[in-house]
Amino acid sequence: MNAEIIAVGSELLLGQIVNSNAKFISQQLADLGINVFFHTVVGDNPERLRSAIEIAEKRSNLIIFTGGLGPTKDDLTKETIARHLGKKLVMDQEALDSIELFFKKTQRVMTDNNRKQALVLEGSMILPNHHGMAPGMMTENDNCTYILLPGPPKEMEPMFLKFGIAALSKQVKTNEKIVSRVLRFFGIGEAALETEIVDLIEQQSNPTIAPLASDGECTLRLTAKHQDMQSAQLLLDEVESKINSRVGQFLYGYDHTTLVAELMEILKARKLTIAAAESLTGGLFQQELTSFPGVSSVYKGGIVCYTDEVKKNVLNVKSETIEKYGVVSQECAKELAENVAALIASDIGISFTGVAGPDELEGKPVGTVYIGISIKGKQTAVHMLELGGTREANRTRSVKYGCYYIIKQLKESQKA
């Protein structure tokens, strides 16, 4: 199957919301071995939507629509598709009963236009909506499959996972098993990573290797096809082994993990506690860490030390350190990491100090960052970064580097 995703909604074209649905669906289709060659966004206009459908039909045999199934007049997706395919819209009683029950439970008046959400293409397979009102649907016409899904991600995602994937799996006419594995790298750029494995990418056939970069990280999606699941896994193991022999030192995890999640796991496994002193990151490291349930077993506390006064009076950084070296310095980062660990009685202290931007500080350019890591029984390490991105990018990448350096240091100490 070759698929195209058509997102319907003028709010997407106006930039009022991001088309996250296309990303989600593409990821799911990749796992099914379905190619996605085009993403299309079209406004709430029946003529332009019909034109987009006609174009899609010439190059794809699976077209997935998101949005335009609601109760208002600008929700025109199923009406436009019905006219295009010459199909009737009929009332789905189960969907209508569900909508009426919702209004009854919430003690709200149901207006006539809400009935519109229960209309479906005649003869289509209904995809129930357990998180909203408008059902999804799947229909076929002239060797093309059409799937209509609601626009809100909180409705679309569970509908597609529970009902859409099962319906599509029956459509994919192959006995092959599709197995994917995502390798996650940090500390190496996209260009450098590709250079190291370019011959593997050029020779790829099965498994395939798909590079992707985002937010200072790089990923490789490996996808293997085989009639036997175990054999597919062995194919992935073989190509991963070749990749790791070249860039394995930068591999930190698999699939949907993150650097913060990996840090949490290693801290829990070793029963280590951590405290943070944050200047340029302004508490972002602690925010990321505390987003995980059960974090209290490893995270004891931290201090946002944005001003010199807090660095000196709360975290006990020596006045002479700041006067001689400045707050954006290796020396300041070292004292911050050591002092926050001692102050909060943690096994690990981490500090972030630097120039987030947009202006220079202490004569140092934007993106200059020092990360201090103090681990009980080990010599304190300070890492200097020269990032030079936007203010937000510098803060985000600093947090990721902090996680990466702790993970790396703990793993190296385990080997020693």
C-alpha positions in Angstrom: 0.0 0.0 0.0 1.1 3.6 -0.8 -0.6 6.1 1.5 -1.4 9.8 1.5 -2.6 11.7 4.5 -4.9 14.6 3.9 -5.5 16.9 6.9 -8.5 19.1 6.6 -8.9 22.4 8.4 -8.2 26.1 7.7 -6.8 26.4 11.2 -3.8 24.3 10.0 -3.1 26.6 7.1 -3.3 29.6 9.3 -0.8 28.1 11.7 -3.2 28.1 14.6 -2.5 24.5 15.3 0.3 22.0 14.3 -0.5 19.0 12.1 0.6 16.4 14.7 -1.9 13.9 13.3 0.1 13.4 10.2 3.2 12.6 12.2 1.4 10.1 14.4 -0.3 8.3 11.5 2.9 8.1 9.5 4.7 6.5 12.4 1.9 3.9 12.8 1.8 3.2 9.0 5.6 2.7 9.0 5.2 -0.1 11.5 2.6 -1.7 9.3 5.0 -1.6 6.3 2.8 0.9 4.5 4.6 3.6 2.5 3.6 7.3 3.1 4.7 9.4 0.2 2.6 12.5 0.6 1.2 14.8 3.3 -1.5 17.2 2.2 -3.2 20.0 4.1 -6.3 21.6 2.7 -8.7 24.2 4.2 -12.4 23.9 4.8 -13.4 24.3 1.2 -15.2 21.5 -0.7 -13.8 22.4 -4.1 -10.2 22.4 -2.9 -10.7 19.3 -0.9 -12.2 17.5 -3.9 -9.2 18.6 -6.0 -6.8 17.2 -3.3 -8.7 13.9 -3.4 -8.4 13.6 -7.2 -4.7 14.2 -7.0 -4.2 11.7 -4.2 -6.2 9.0 -6.0 -3.7 9.2 -9.0 -0.7 8.3 -6.8 -2.0 6.5 -3.7 -4.2 3.5 -3.0 -4.8 4.5 0.7 -6.0 8.0 1.6 -6.4 8.9 5.2 -8.3 12.0 6.1 -8.2 13.8 9.5 -10.6 16.6 10.5 -13.9 17.9 9.2 -16.2 15.4 10.8 -17.7 17.8 13.4 -21.1 19.4 13.7 -20.5 22.9 12.2 -21.0 24.0 8.6 -17.3 24.2 7.9 -16.9 20.5 8.7 -17.3 19.2 5.1 -15.0 16.2 4.8 -17.5 13.3 4.7 -20.0 15.3 2.6 -17.3 16.1 0.0 -16.1 12.5 -0.1 -19.7 11.2 -0.4 -20.4 13.4 -3.4 -17.0 12.5 -4.9 -17.6 8.7 -4.6 -21.3 8.9 -5.4 -22.2 7.4 -2.0 -25.0 8.4 0.4 -24.6 9.5 3.9 -26.7 7.5 6.4 -27.4 7.8 10.1 -25.4 5.4 12.3 -27.8 4.6 15.1 -25.1 3.5 17.5 -23.2 6.7 17.1 -26.4 8.8 17.4 -27.3 6.9 20.6 -23.9 7.7 22.0 -24.1 11.4 21.2 -27.6 11.6 22.7 -26.4 9.8 25.9 -23.5 12.3 26.2 -25.8 15.3 26.2 -28.2 13.6 28.6 -25.4 12.8 31.1 -24.0 16.3 30.9 -27.5 17.8 31.2 -26.9 19.9 28.1 -29.3 20.7 25.2 -28.5 18.8 22.1 -28.9 21.0 19.0 -29.9 19.5 15.6 -26.5 20.0 14.0 -25.0 17.5 16.5 -27.0 14.8 14.7 -24.7 15.5 11.7 -21.8 13.9 13.5 -23.6 10.5 13.4 -23.8 10.5 9.6 -21.5 8.0 7.9 -20.8 6.8 4.3 -23.2 4.1 3.4 -21.6 0.7 3.4 -18.5 1.8 5.2 -16.8 0.1 8.2 -17.5 2.2 11.3 -14.6 3.1 13.6 -16.2 3.8 17.0 -15.2 7.0 18.8 -14.8 6.2 22.5 -13.3 9.6 23.3 -15.6 12.0 21.4 -18.7 12.0 19.2 -18.1 11.7 15.5 -17.2 8.1 14.5 -14.5 7.3 11.9 -15.1 5.1 8.9 -13.3 3.2 6.2 -14.6 2.5 2.7 -13.2 1.2 -0.6 -13.8 2.4 -4.2 -12.0 1.5 -7.4 -9.0 -0.2 -5.6 -8.6 2.8 -3.3 -9.2 2.7 0.4 -10.4 5.8 2.2 -10.2 6.3 6.0 -11.9 9.2 7.7 -10.8 10.1 11.2 -11.7 13.0 13.6 -9.3 15.9 13.9 -8.7 16.2 17.7 -5.7 14.0 18.5 -7.3 12.8 21.8 -10.0 11.3 19.6 -8.1 10.3 16.5 -5.1 8.5 18.2 -7.0 6.0 20.3 -9.5 5.4 17.4 -6.7 4.6 15.0 -4.8 2.5 17.5 -7.8 0.4 18.5 -9.7 0.1 15.3 -7.8 1.6 12.4 -4.7 -0.5 12.6 -6.8 -3.7 12.9 -8.8 -2.7 9.8 -5.7 -1.9 7.8 -3.8 -5.0 8.8 -6.5 -7.0 7.0 -6.0 -4.8 3.9 -2.3 -5.3 3.7 -2.0 -8.3 1.4 1.3 -9.8 2.6 2.4 -12.7 4.8 5.5 -10.8 5.8 6.1 -9.6 9.3 7.1 -5.9 9.6 9.5 -5.2 12.5 11.0 -1.8 13.4 13.6 -0.8 15.8 14.6 2.8 16.5 18.2 3.5 17.6 18.6 6.8 19.5 21.9 8.6 19.4 23.2 11.7 21.2 26.5 13.6 21.1 26.9 13.1 17.3 25.4 15.3 14.6 23.2 14.0 11.8 25.8 14.6 9.1 28.6 12.9 11.1 26.4 9.9 11.9 25.4 9.5 8.2 29.1 9.8 7.1 30.0 6.9 9.4 27.4 4.6 8.0 26.8 6.0 4.5 27.8 2.7 2.9 25.3 0.8 5.0 22.6 3.2 4.0 23.5 3.0 0.3 23.5 -0.8 0.4 20.3 -1.1 2.4 17.5 -3.3 1.1 16.2 -5.4 4.0 16.4 -4.1 6.7 16.0 -0.5 5.6 17.8 2.3 7.5 16.0 5.7 7.8 17.9 8.5 9.6 16.1 11.3 11.4 17.3 14.3 13.4 15.4 16.4 16.0 16.2 18.6 19.0 19.9 17.8 19.1 19.4 14.1 18.8 19.6 11.6 15.9 17.7 8.4 15.3 17.9 5.5 12.9 14.8 3.5 12.2 15.6 0.0 11.2 12.8 -1.9 9.5 13.0 -5.5 8.5 10.5 -7.7 6.6 10.3 -11.5 6.9 7.7 -14.2 7.0 9.1 -15.2 10.4 9.2 -12.7 13.3 12.3 -14.2 14.8 14.2 -14.1 11.5 13.1 -10.4 11.1 14.6 -9.7 14.6 17.8 -11.4 13.6 18.1 -9.2 10.5 17.7 -6.1 12.7 20.4 -7.5 15.2 22.8 -8.0 12.3 22.5 -4.4 10.9 22.5 -2.9 14.4 25.7 -4.7 15.2 27.4 -3.2 12.1 26.1 0.3 13.1 27.2 -0.1 16.7 30.7 -1.1 15.7 31.1 2.4 14.2 29.0 4.8 16.3 27.9 2.6 19.3 29.5 5.0 21.8 26.7 7.5 21.0 23.8 5.1 21.3 21.8 5.7 24.4 18.5 3.9 24.0 15.8 2.4 21.8 12.4 3.3 20.4 10.4 5.9 22.4 12.8 6.4 25.3 14.4 9.8 26.1 17.7 10.8 27.8 15.7 11.8 30.9 14.0 8.5 31.0 17.3 6.6 30.6 18.8 8.8 33.4 15.9 7.9 35.7 16.3 4.2 35.0 20.0 4.2 35.8 19.6 6.2 39.0 16.8 3.9 40.2 18.8 0.8 39.3 21.8 2.0 41.3 19.8 3.6 44.1 21.4 7.0 43.6 20.0 10.4 44.4 20.5 13.6 42.5 20.2 17.4 43.2 20.4 20.2 40.7 21.6 23.8 40.7 20.3 25.6 37.6 21.1 29.0 36.3 20.6 29.3 32.5 18.2 26.4 32.4 15.9 28.0 35.0 14.6 24.7 36.5 14.1 23.0 33.2 16.2 20.0 34.2 14.2 19.5 37.4 10.9 19.9 35.5 11.9 17.2 33.0 13.0 14.9 35.8 9.8 15.4 37.9 7.5 14.6 35.0 8.2 10.9 35.8 6.2 9.1 38.4 8.2 7.7 41.3 10.9 10.4 40.8 11.1 11.0 44.6 13.1 7.9 45.0 16.0 9.5 43.1 15.4 13.3 43.1 15.9 15.1 46.4 15.6 18.7 45.4 17.3 21.6 43.6 17.8 25.3 43.4 17.3 27.7 40.6 20.2 30.1 41.1 19.6 32.7 38.4 21.3 35.6 40.2 24.8 36.0 41.6 23.3 36.6 45.1 21.6 33.2 45.1 24.8 31.5 43.8 26.8 33.1 46.7 24.3 33.3 49.5 22.3 30.0 49.0 24.8 27.8 47.2 27.9 29.1 48.8 29.9 29.9 45.7 32.9 31.8 46.8 32.8 35.6 46.0 36.4 35.4 44.7 35.4 32.6 42.3 32.8 34.9 40.7 35.0 38.0 40.8 38.0 36.1 39.2 36.3 33.8 36.8 32.7 35.0 36.5 29.5 32.9 36.8 29.8 31.6 33.3 32.9 29.5 34.0 34.2 26.1 34.7 35.1 27.1 38.3 31.6 28.3 39.1 30.0 25.2 37.6 32.2 23.0 39.7 31.4 24.7 42.9 27.6 24.8 42.1 27.6 21.0 41.5 29.6 20.1 44.5 27.7 22.5 46.8 24.2 21.5 45.8 25.1 17.9 46.3 26.4 18.7 49.8 23.6 21.0 50.7 20.8 18.6 49.8 22.8 15.5 50.8 22.6 13.7 47.4 24.9 11.2 45.7 25.0 13.4 42.5 25.0 17.1 42.1 24.6 18.7 38.6 24.9 22.3 37.7 24.0 24.4 34.6 25.5 27.8 34.0 26.0 29.7 30.8 24.6 32.1 28.2 21.2 31.2 26.9 20.8 34.4 24.9 19.9 36.5 23.1 22.8 38.7 24.5 26.4 37.9 25.4 27.3 37.7 29.1 30.7 38.3 30.7 32.2 38.6 27.2 31.2 35.1 26.3 29.0 34.4 23.3 25.5 33.0 23.3 25.5 29.2 23.6 28.5 29.0 26.0 27.5 26.5 28.6 29.2 24.8 31.5 27.7 21.7 33.1 29.2 20.5 36.4 28.7 16.9 37.6 29.7 15.9 41.1 29.4 12.2 41.9 30.1 11.0 45.4 33.6 9.4 45.5 34.5 10.7 42.1 36.4 13.8 40.8 34.0 16.5 39.7 33.8 16.9 36.0 32.9 20.1 34.1 31.8 20.0 30.5 31.9 23.1 28.3 29.5 23.4 25.3 29.4 25.9 22.5 25.9 25.6 21.3 25.1 28.9 19.6 21.4 28.2 18.9 18.3 30.1 20.0 17.6 30.8 23.7 15.1 28.0 24.0 17.2 25.5 22.0 20.3 26.3 24.1 18.3 25.6 27.3 16.8 22.4 26.0 20.0 21.0 24.6 21.9 21.8 27.8 19.4 19.7 29.8 19.9 16.8 27.3 23.7 17.1 27.5 23.5 17.1 31.3 21.5 13.8 31.2 23.9 12.4 28.6 27.1 13.2 30.6 25.7 11.7 33.8 24.6 8.5 32.1 28.0 8.2 30.3 30.0 8.8 33.5 28.0 6.3 35.5 28.3 3.6 32.8 32.1 4.3 32.5 32.5 4.0 36.3 30.7 0.7 36.2 33.2 -0.7 33.6 36.2 0.5 35.6 
